Structures are given as C-alpha cells and as structure tokens.
Amino acid sequence: MTTLVSTTDTVTRDALAVLQPGFTGTTAPDWLLRRLGEGLSSVGLFGRNIASPAQLAALTAQLRAERDDVLVAIDEEGGDVTRLEVGHGSSFPGNFALGSVDDVDLTRAVARELGRRLAECGVNLNWAPSADVNSNPGNPVIGVRSFGADTALVARHTAAYVEGLQSVGVAACTKHFPGHGDTEVDSHHALPRIDVDLDTLHARELVPFRAAIAAGSRSVMSAHILLPALDPTRPATLSPRILTGLLRQELGYEGLIVTDGMEMDAIAGTYGIERGSVLAVAAGADAICVGGGLADEGTVLRLRDALVAAVRTGELSEERLADAAARVRALASWTQRARGAAPESGADTQEGTAPGTGAGIGLVAARRAVTVTGSAEPLDERAYVAAFTPVANIAVGDETPWGVAAELARVLPGTRTDTYGGGSEDPAAEVLRAAGEQRIVAVVRDEHRHPWMSAVLDTLVAARPDTIVVEMGLPEAPPRGAPHIATHGAARVCGVAAAEAITGTRGA
C-alpha cells in the first residue's frame, strides 16, 4: 500500500534537506541519525569530529548506514585551515604557497591528492577552494588562504583546484562569493563592507568565480559581506540581487549555493540565524551551513521550523524551498555517481613523487614555495626558536600547531622554543636572555599586520645580525635576517620545508 505524503510533510523534509548542521563527538549522535531518516541530507564535519582517518571513515560509514546519499562536508582547505590534520598540521601547504609557485599542474595534483584522502575517509563535499583575490594585504581572515593578489593567477589556480578535487569524486565548494579579499573586517565577528564600483568587482572579484563555474564547480559558498555596488542593504548571503540576479542569472551558475556559517556574527549578530536562514533561502541559497559553533539538535529543529513557518506565511515560497532541496539532492546523486567512477583508493600514492602526483606532493609543493633572501651558513647545531604568535582567526583556529620548532628539534637535538605574544612586556629582551649564545630563529606570521612583531625583529636583528627570520604568512614586510625565509603558509609541511632551508638538509 502506498502512503501519500502530505504537503506539510514534504515541506518539512525539504526544510531538513537544505540544512548542513554540525555536531559534537567522534561518532554520530542518535538525534542526527534520526534526522537523516527524516530528510536531513547533509552533515558538516569539523576538527572536533576527527581523531584519525580510520575513525573518520567509521563515522562516515555510520552516517551512510542511515542515508547512503548523505553529503558529508568539511572545511579542508589544506594549509592553515585543516580539519583532517587539526592536531598536528596539514600535509598540504595551502593556496598562497601554491599561488607563489604558480604551476597549475602542481595545484591540480595537490587538490587531487587532498581529495583522494577525503574520499577515502568518506567525505564527498569540501568547502574549498577560496577564490578570493587577496587585494587587501591587511585582510584579517583571508591572507594565505587566497592564491594571491593577482586576479588572473587566482582564477587559473581556482579552476585547477576545482578540477583536481572533483576528479576523485569530491565536490568543490568555491568560496566566498562574490569575493572576500578586499575586507578589513572578519565576518566571524562583524559585517564587512567592500566599497568598490561594479567595474572593479567584475574585473577583479568575479573573475575567479567565472573560472570556477567554467571548470564545473559543483557548489559555491556565499560570503557574509556587504557590497553596496551590488546591494546597498543586504549582505551577499541574504541578497536576491547577488545570489539569484548575479550568480544564477548573469553568471549562469546552476550548481548548489551554500551559505557560509550562519552563526557567524555578520549574520547571527544582525539578523539572527533563524531569520537569516529564511532570507538566505529566499534569496537563492540552497544549503544552510550551521554547526561550527552551534552543534545541537535544538538548532536544527529551530531552523527547520523557521523555514516551514516561512512557507506557511508566504514569506518563503514552497517552490523556492523545493528547488533548494532538489539541488541538494542532485549534488548528493552526483557524488554517488562520482564515487563509483573515481580511481581506486591508494592508487597513485608513491611517497616523494615529483614533480607531480601522490602522497608526497604536499611536501614537494611546500619546498617549491619557499623563498630565501640573503645567505648564511646552514645551521648545524642546536638553536633557540622564538615564535611570535598573533591571535588566530576563527577559520584557522588556535588548536593547530604551526612553526619550525618541532622539525628543527628533530634535526638538531637540544633546540628549544618559546612562544611570545603581543602582550609580552619586552619580548626582544626575553628572547635574547633565553637564547644565550645559541643562534636565534625568529618565526613570525603576517608581520606586516602586527607592529609589535616588527619592533621585536628590529631589535633582535640589530643585536644579533645572524638571527634567522622565518615568515609563515604574507611576506609583505621588508625581509631581514640571515637569512630571511618565506614559506607562504604555516602548514606543517611549510615548517618542514623551512627547516630544510635553514639546516641545508632534506628528509625523505
């Protein structure tokens, strides 16, 4: 006997289908499994959900036992933003390092290997790559997450990344539309505003997204930014002019539109997540990302009920919600087909392969990204590493280790390290006292954005001209040190490559 589903049940299922919630723990909670059975189609994973590749594979298998076509999403950019390797740092150097090398075949190979690892663990949607043109070097949230400040470079590497990732059956989610690179405010904390004209937006911000669309990016993530030239009142995530008018109609994009995290203050602090979610779907978004901070059943039910209520009152059309849910399911179907057609797990993974494929590709890329200014004898005895640590933005997080100390200590036993922040009373004096006669390795991250770092380096280099300076962010400040090493990212492999440059040695 066939049971007819009422319109209300259909709307409720569609409302669940457009949500991409997170949860806590390394196994799926009962409430999440129940909601998957009721229509929830996507789940977002974060560092808190991952302990090891084997555990992650077991978790995704648990989810698929309840719903075989579930979209399992993750924010795995590689480089500074990693969830797979949150505890010890990424095996991939990140976008800015890849952009500095400017070899699209390398970028494609890195994305392919990263995607292969995701697919092997059961993840089929990656909230990456960042297609933002980092035109503002003071940007507090993008920086090395961008391929660079050159529009054409960012466009070609965005396309290559999309192609590499999707070649192994993992859907790309190109972000943050229509471009987060010219901001001075982190949208995790407030609503950024970009005051440029339409000509600039089309010539700069939108070019990489056009390239991603041409490359077949299966999804695009919206940005919580205000662009008055496009919409003077609503941020992109909530703007029909931007999501429907620009992205759908003008750029001809037919894939899934995903919002950035709705609990970010740019939305939650101004509209609230329930109201913001309704406005986002009405504007043209198809999937609501929530769960980076709010990760409980109550949040899912509140958002589901807000969407259903908006349909009942006519604020959100039933057709728009149904269309959004259909796009989610269409992407889920694509991932199932792509999973069956993808190369076998473990194929093409020989360590150290160069110039282009396999498990060693991340280190190959990190080595190629390192630039050295000045010269000095290789360091061959224990040193003192002083890491000058800025406050990490929320996307990066402060739980992932970075720097060169661990690798130097492995190669040069007895090497010590201390960490200094902007609140230290006299960090330069502290470093000089702690170092004694040992060679100083000063490690910074985006020195140009932190005057206190520049002041410390000035003092150290004046007092100890043989100080080695390692910049692991944007190398915008004038190089100094003997030598000055720029890694173009702070991933674990960037630290390994920097240590190799410092010591003149190379590991396997």
Secondary structure, 3 states (H helix, E strand, C coil): CCCCCCHHHHHHHHHHHCEECCCCCCCCCHHHHHHHHHCCCEEEECHHHCCCHHHHHHHHHHHHHHCCCCEEEECCCECCECCCCCCCCCCCCCHHHHHHHCCHHHHHHHHHHHHHHHHHCCCCEECCCECCCCCCCCCCCCHHHCCCCCHHHHHHHHHHHHHHHHCCCCEEEEEEECCCCCCCCCCCCCCCECCCCHHHHHHHHHHHHHHHHHCCCCEEEECCCECCCCCCCCCHHHCHHHHHHHHHHHCCCCCEEECCCCCCHHHHCCCCHHHHHHHHHHHCCCEEECCCCCCCHHHHHHHHHHHHHHHHHCCCCHHHHHHHHHHHHHHHHHHHHHHHHCCCCCCCCCCCCCCCCCCCHHHHHHHHHCEEECCCCCCCCCEEEEEECCCCCCCCCCCCCCCCHHHHHHHCCCCEEEEECCCCCCHHHHHHHHHCCCEEEEEECCHHHCHHHHHHHHHHHHHCCCCEEEECCCCCCCCCCCCEEECCCCCHHHHHHHHHHHHCCCCC
